[in-house]
Amino acid sequence: MNSAEVAIVIGFESCASSYPCRPAADGMGTVLYNGPYKPQYQNGAPTYKPPHQNFTVVIPSTAAKGKAQLNFAHFVLIGVS
């Protein structure tokens, strides 16, 4: 079965005032990244390490101090020919 990576979305949800955080299925929070996902094998990495891609995001300076969560959504097409 073939597949094609499409995109990922990374969101930030502060729950400093309402712990525990709401379920990620209820919303992404503040979107920190929304774009392509193109995982690659890393040169020199052990053979068991799957393809991956690193992302750096910046937590908003206006975020309340305390507990928070990062939400992640992955979009892929399966059965692509």
WOQUIUR-V30913 format. One record per pair of residues at least 24 apart in sequence whose C-alpha atoms are under 6 Angstrom apart, sorted by the first residue. I is the first residue (numbers start at 0). GAP is how many residues later the second one is. D is the distance in Angstrom with one decimal. If there is no record, write none. Layout:
i=I gap=GAP d=D
i=I gap=GAP d=D
This chain:
i=0 gap=78 d=5.6
i=1 gap=77 d=5.1
i=1 gap=78 d=5.3
i=2 gap=74 d=5.4
i=2 gap=75 d=4.3
i=2 gap=76 d=5.7
i=2 gap=77 d=5.4
i=3 gap=72 d=5.7
i=3 gap=73 d=5.1
i=4 gap=71 d=4.6
i=5 gap=69 d=5.4
i=5 gap=70 d=5.1
i=6 gap=28 d=5.3
i=6 gap=29 d=4.3
i=6 gap=30 d=4.8
i=6 gap=68 d=5.2
i=7 gap=26 d=6.0
i=7 gap=27 d=5.9
i=7 gap=29 d=5.9
i=7 gap=65 d=5.5
i=7 gap=66 d=4.5
i=7 gap=67 d=6.0
i=8 gap=24 d=5.5
i=8 gap=25 d=4.5
i=8 gap=63 d=5.7
i=8 gap=64 d=5.1
i=9 gap=61 d=5.6
i=9 gap=62 d=4.7
i=10 gap=59 d=5.6
i=10 gap=60 d=4.9
i=11 gap=58 d=4.7
i=12 gap=55 d=5.6
i=12 gap=56 d=5.3
i=13 gap=54 d=4.3
i=14 gap=52 d=5.5
i=14 gap=53 d=5.0
i=15 gap=50 d=4.7
i=15 gap=51 d=4.9
i=23 gap=47 d=6.0
i=27 gap=43 d=5.8
